[in-house]
Amino acid sequence: MGGIPTIDIAPLFNASHADYEQTVQQVISACTDIGFLSITGTDIPTDTVQNMRACVQAIFDVEEGAKWDQAITRDNYRGFIPLGFFTPNDGSGKADKYEGYKLHHEVASDAPIRNDCALYGPNVWPSQVPDARGMILDYWSQLDRVADALLGALETGLGLPARQLRDAFRDPMTNMTLLHYPPQAPDEGGYGIHPHKDTDALTIIAPDPVGGLEVQTRNGGWISPDCPPGGFVVNIGDMLELWSGGRLKSTPHRVVNRSGQERYSFPYFAVPRHDVVVSPLVDPLPGFDRPAVHCGHWSAEIWRTNWPDEAAHDATPELGTLSD
């Protein structure tokens, strides 16, 4: 496992494309090796990403008092996350050095699914950035299309029935976190975000030109994704590792911003519908033995244990936090 490959995924949007099977195998190889890949060929315009980055910066430029007016609450994990507010989910370590803005799959206040799961609902949109809602939801829909193509490729590569993975993402719990990482001093300890594995199924991120994302190799070293302009970084999360019986790798990564510049990021986390129970869909690899997880329960525990005074317990699934 020497690095993170770059793959043109354009053939994945057309299953009859001459290079479809070859591209599937490239994706499977990356996901079973390091669990990360850089992708091109998404057809998402560069201007769209640049406009998103400007929008995210504008959201964090809002006056501090107004941010607190739209902050997350224990009852509604949507909105502004203050700088240094969250520690790792297991309660260990120092607070991460970022401020965030949490968004979830947009659901109307009167949507029937809210009767089935209280975690669904409308987002808190920053009134000081009136274009934010339309711009973010448009970008979100384009990433939904990319995630769908990647999930279809993984179905093929794992030998699963068509749509077995993709159908789990109807009315999903997919979410995004808008992130601002102030620069860390060269001798300053801690992290923008501590070493962790993602607990979702699939993460897609437009890399910030400032850099700072680091991925752990199997020998314990750390490397940075080499993503071409206009490309995206994709990684496997714990749910797909579990679905695949350990074949697809959920890999530790972290953010350290010693660039001297402000860093902005806006990862997309693909999470299945609330009632989906994730368990191996193929025979697990030898030694892979993890219990099934209920997506709604897992999500609720992730959000609950983000609060500094909340602790994980026996009914809390593994939450991706790693020892330093």
N, C-alpha and C positions, 0 to 999 in steps of 0.2 A: 504494500500500500504506500506508494510514493507521493501521491498528491491528489488533488481534486480535479477531475476531468471536466472539460467543457464539451457540451453536446448540443448539436442543432436539433431541436425537437420538432421542427416544422412538419416532418412526416407523421407525427403522432396525431395530428388533427384530421388525418384522412387514412382510415385503416386499409384502404386499397392502394396507398402510395407504395411505389416499388421499394422504398427504403424503410417501410414501416417495421418489419421484423428485425432488421439490423439495428434500428434505433432503439427498439424495445430492449434488445440484448445489451446495448450500451448503457441504457438506464439501469437495467437490472444489475449489471456488473458494478456500476458505481454505488448503487444502493446496498449491495451485499458486501462491498469492500469497505469503503470509508463512510458511507451513508450520507455523503454530500456530493453535489454536482453543481456546476455552473451551466446555465442553459441559455441558448439563443434561439431565434426562430419563433418567438412567441407572438409576433405581429403587434406587440404593444409599442406604440410610438414613444420615442425618446422624450418628446415634449410632454407626454402624459406623466412620466416619472419626474421630470424636472418641475412640472407644475405641482405635483404632489409634494415634492420636497419643500417648495416654497410655501405651500399651504401648511405643512407641518411646522415649519419655522414660524409662520405667522401665529399659529395656535399657541406656541410656547412664548411668543413675544407679548401675549396678552398680559395686562397688569396683574400683579400677584393676587390682589384681593379678589378680582373677578375669577381667577382660577379656583380659589377656595369656594366660591359660590357655586361652582359646577364640579366639585370634587366627588370622588367615589364615596359610597357609604356601605355599611355592612349589608344593607338591604338591596343595594343597587350598585353592582360592581361595574359602573360605567361612568366615564368622566375623567377628571384630572387626578393624577397620582403625584403628590408632592415629592420633591427631591429628597432622597434619603429616607423615604417613608417605609419601604419594604426591606426586610431581611430575607435570607433564604427560607424556604418553606419549612425546613425542619427546625428553625429557630436558632441555628448556629451561624456564626460569622457576623461580620459587620454589614451595615446597610449598603445596598448597591447604590452607585453614584449615577443615578439618572432621575429625570422626571418624565412622567408618561401621561398619556391620554388613552383610556381604554374604550374600545368600541366592540360591539358584538353584532352578530347577524341581525339586521334591522327587522323588527317585528312590530306591527301596529299594536297599540294599547288594547284593542278589542279583538286581537287575533285568537281563534279558538285554542291554539296550542298553549297559550298562557294558562289555560285551565288544567293542562296536563303537566306542566313544568313551570315553576315560578321563576326559573332562571332566564326565561325569554322576556323580551320587552323592547320598547323603543330606546334608542340611544339618547344620550345627552349631547347635543350639538352646540359648539361654541358660538354664541350669538355675535361675538365680536369679529368672527370670520364667516360672513354670511354665505360665501361660496363653498365652504368646507363640506357640507353635507352632500351636495351634488357631485363635487369633484371626487370625494373619497368613495362614494357608492359606485361611481362609474369605474374607477380604478379597481375597486373590489370585484365588480362583475367580470372584469377582464381577467383577474387572477382566478376567479371561479372557473373560467374556461380553461386556463392553463392547468389548474389542479385536476379538473375532470380528465384532461388528456393524459396527464401523468398517472392518475389512478387507473385509467383504461390500459395503459402500457403495463402497469404492475399486475393487473389481472391477467393479461396475456402472458407475461413473463413468469408468473407463479403457477400458471395452468389453472386458473380459477374460471368459473362460469362468467360470461359477459355480464357486466353491471353488478356483480356481487359486492364489490367495494363501493362503486359509485352510487348505488341505490341507498347506501347507508348515510349519504349526505343530502338527502331530501330534508328540508327544514333543519339544517345543521346547527351546530353550536360553534361554527367557525367564528373567529374573532381576529381583531387587529389591535396592536399596541403601537401608538405613535410614541416615539422616544426621542429625548434630548439628553445627550451626554456632555456635560461640561468637560473641558480639558482637565486631565489629572497632571499634577506636577511630576517631573521625571522620577523623583524619589518618593512619591506618594504611594502608599500601599493600597490594597483593596482593588475593587473591580468596578467597571461600568455595570456589568452584570457578571455575577460569580459563575464559575464553571458549573454547567448543568446540562442535562439532556432534555429536549423538548418533550412534553407529555402529550402532544397532539398526534395527529396522523402524519401531516405533511406541512412543512413551513416553506414559504416563498418570500424572498426579500430582495429588494433592489439595493445593492450594496452602496454605502455612502462613500464618496471619493476620499473622505478623510481617512478611512480605514479603521482598524481596531478589532474587527471580528477575527477570532482565532479558533481553530479546530484542532482537537486532540487526535494524534495518530495512534495507531495500535501500540507503538513502542513508548508512548507517553509524551512525545514531543508535541509542539504546537506549530501549526502552519496557518497561513492566511489564504483564503480562496483567491485564485487569480481569475477574476471575472471580467470579460471584455466589456467595453462600453455598450450600453443598451441591453446587457444580459442581466440575469437574475441568479441568485444563489438559492438552491433548494436543499433541504435536508429531511431525512426520515425522522419521525418522532416515535415515542414509545408505543403508540397504538398500532402503527404499521409493523413495528418489530414484533409485537405480540400476535397480530393477525397472521404474520408470515412464519410463525413458529421459530423466530430467531434468525431467519435468513436475511432480512433487511435490517440494517444496523442503525440504531439510534445512538448518535455519537456525541460525546461531550464537546461543548464549545463555550466561549466566554467573550466578553468585550472589555478591552483595556484601551482607553483613549488618552494616549500620551502624545498626541499630534500637536498640541498647543492650539487647536481649533475646536470650535463647537461642532459636535457630530449629531446628525439627525437621521433617524431610521424609522421604518414603518413596516415591520414584519406582519405577514398574513399567516394565520394558524388554522389549518383545515381540521375541523373537529366534527365527528358524526352527530346525528340526531340524538336527542337526550335519552331515548329508550333503547339505543343500540348497546348490546353487550359484546364487547370485543374479546374474542378468544381465538386460538389458532384455527385457521381455515385449511391448513395443510399439516402433515405430520411434523411435529416439532423436531428441531435438531437435537441430537443427543446432548443431554445436560441442560436444555432449555426448559425451565419449569417455572412458569409464572401464572398466577391465577387470573381468571377472566376479570374484566373490569366493566362496570356499568358507566356509560359516558356521562349521564347526568350526575351520578354520585361523585365520579372522579372530578368533574368540573367544579361541583360545589365545594369539594374538599380543597382543591387548588386555590379557589378564591377565598375560602374561609381561612386557610392557614397562611395566606399572605399577611394577615393582620398580626402585628408583632406580639400581641398577647394571646394568640390562639396557637394551640399545639396539635400536632398530628397524634392520632391514637390508633388502636388496633384495627379500626374499621377504615382507616385512611390508606388508599393505595399508595404505592411508591410514587413520589412526586418529582423525581428527576434531579433532586439536589445531590451533589457529589461532595465528598470530603475533599478538602484542599490539598 
